[in-house]
């Protein structure tokens, strides 16, 4: 009687040495599921991006050429007031003469302005106490005891360098991110 040998390389389950039909169906199903997941997630993720009107307000350009020494102007940055003030030589000297260690929120005028532009002070026009808009940037407005800004809501007084000197405000007026795009233009934001 002859012995029969079993060849282990025989074709099993329709495997013809290539991709089985089951493998093809699995790859197609996973690919289809991936495309479906992307089609579902894209609108959800894209709706979280900022809208065009928000992006348009993300920066503001201010022309500073017409601002005279001692004058301040108001602008709008991200729907909040922005104060741009050109300091006089006297205001710069007074701000630099203050002992910074005596301030509630210690900051020098140099820290509040950009190098080479110590005469231009750019701050947000929002009191750091409860968010009121201080006076002092408009013509004829009360500037407080220190000649800078005065918040009429609760009586905070800021000096000409926008540093808190008296009242309940805990911090100086905020200096936003800004850069000089030319000698006469400042881009805030």
Secondary structure, DSSP 8 states (H G I E B T S, - for coil): -------TTS--TT--SS--HHHHHHHHHHHHHHHHHHHHHHHHHHTTS--HHHHHTS-EEEE-TT--TT-EEEEEETTEEEEEEE--HHHHHHHHHS-GGGSSS---HHHHSBTTBTTEEEEES--TTT----BSSSTT---TTTEEEEETTTTEEEETTS-EEESS--S------EEESSSSEEEE-
